[in-house]
Amino acid sequence: MRKVLSVIFLSLSGLQFFIVNVLAFLSGLPLVGKLSSLAIFTGAALVPHLIGLAFGGFRYWKRDTGLVLLSVAGVTAFMMLSIVCLFKSEEFVRLTGENAFNAFSSFYTGGALLALNAGLGWLLVKTGPRRVAIE
């Protein structure tokens, strides 16, 4: 039961980290406002993450945290690629308008956060335990 609860809370934290990554790609806020909102949402994502790690006994925290961050980076990258491909379609641009893509135009902040998540996740997975005993 503890493992199930751990996976549920780690999944919830992954969803919240995904929201943080998507917010990083949104434009329209000044940099200070964007960074403060990213910090607040990251703090909110850490709460279920720590609960999930606590249900797992903090035994494999590097592996679990790394997998969450790598998964979030992959899903976010795939979503942004999908959005770019959608806006390359003339029919979609005609339906939504040419200015709709401007909402996702903060590529430097979003790309930096995406690279940070992927790099930190990869590093944590690599430095975590090599083999996990089946309990």
C-alpha positions in Angstrom: 0.0 0.0 0.0 2.9 2.3 0.7 4.3 1.9 -2.7 1.0 2.6 -4.3 0.7 5.8 -2.3 4.3 6.7 -3.2 3.6 6.3 -6.9 0.4 8.4 -6.6 2.0 11.3 -4.9 5.1 11.2 -7.2 2.7 11.3 -10.1 0.9 14.3 -8.7 4.2 16.1 -8.2 5.1 15.2 -11.8 1.9 16.8 -13.0 2.7 19.9 -11.0 6.3 20.1 -12.3 4.8 19.8 -15.8 2.6 22.8 -15.0 5.8 24.7 -13.9 7.5 23.8 -17.2 4.5 25.0 -19.3 4.3 28.2 -17.3 8.0 28.8 -18.2 7.1 28.8 -21.9 4.3 31.4 -21.5 5.1 35.0 -22.3 3.4 38.2 -21.2 4.7 38.4 -17.6 7.8 40.4 -16.6 10.7 38.3 -15.6 10.5 38.9 -11.9 6.8 38.0 -11.9 7.4 34.9 -14.0 10.3 33.7 -11.8 8.3 34.3 -8.6 5.3 32.3 -10.0 7.6 29.5 -11.1 9.1 29.4 -7.6 5.6 29.3 -6.0 4.5 26.5 -8.2 7.7 24.6 -7.7 7.2 24.8 -4.0 3.7 23.5 -4.4 5.1 20.6 -6.5 7.7 19.7 -3.8 5.0 19.0 -1.2 3.5 15.9 -2.9 7.0 14.9 -4.1 8.3 14.8 -0.5 5.1 13.0 0.6 5.7 10.4 -2.1 9.3 10.0 -1.1 8.3 9.6 2.5 5.9 6.8 1.6 8.9 5.2 -0.1 11.1 5.6 2.9 13.5 8.0 1.1 15.4 4.9 0.2 15.6 5.5 -3.6 15.1 9.3 -3.6 17.7 10.0 -6.3 16.2 7.5 -8.6 12.6 8.5 -8.0 13.3 12.2 -8.3 15.4 11.7 -11.4 12.7 9.7 -13.1 10.0 12.3 -12.2 12.2 15.1 -13.6 13.2 13.2 -16.8 9.5 12.2 -17.4 8.4 15.8 -17.0 11.1 17.1 -19.3 10.1 14.5 -22.0 6.4 15.2 -21.8 7.0 19.0 -21.9 9.3 18.7 -24.9 6.8 16.5 -26.7 4.0 18.9 -25.9 5.9 22.0 -27.1 6.9 20.1 -30.3 3.2 19.3 -30.9 2.3 23.0 -30.4 4.9 24.1 -32.9 3.7 21.5 -35.4 0.1 22.6 -34.9 1.0 26.2 -35.7 2.9 25.1 -38.9 -0.5 23.9 -40.2 -2.2 26.7 -42.2 -5.7 25.4 -41.3 -5.0 25.6 -37.5 -3.5 29.1 -37.8 -6.6 30.1 -39.7 -8.9 28.8 -36.9 -6.9 30.2 -34.0 -5.4 33.3 -35.5 -1.8 34.2 -36.1 -1.3 35.7 -32.7 -2.3 32.7 -30.7 1.3 31.3 -30.8 2.6 34.4 -29.2 1.4 33.0 -25.8 4.1 30.3 -26.0 7.0 32.5 -27.2 9.2 32.5 -24.1 11.6 29.9 -25.4 14.7 31.0 -23.5 13.1 30.6 -20.0 11.2 27.5 -21.0 14.1 25.9 -22.7 16.4 26.7 -19.8 14.0 25.1 -17.3 13.5 22.1 -19.6 17.3 21.6 -19.9 17.7 22.0 -16.2 15.0 19.4 -15.5 16.4 16.9 -18.0 20.0 17.4 -16.9 19.3 17.2 -13.2 17.0 14.2 -13.7 19.7 12.4 -15.8 22.3 13.2 -13.1 20.1 11.9 -10.3 19.3 8.7 -12.2 22.9 8.1 -13.0 24.1 8.6 -9.4 21.3 6.7 -7.9 21.3 2.9 -7.1 22.4 0.7 -9.9 20.1 -2.3 -9.0 16.9 -2.3 -7.0 16.0 -5.3 -5.0 12.5 -6.5 -5.5 10.8 -6.3 -2.1 
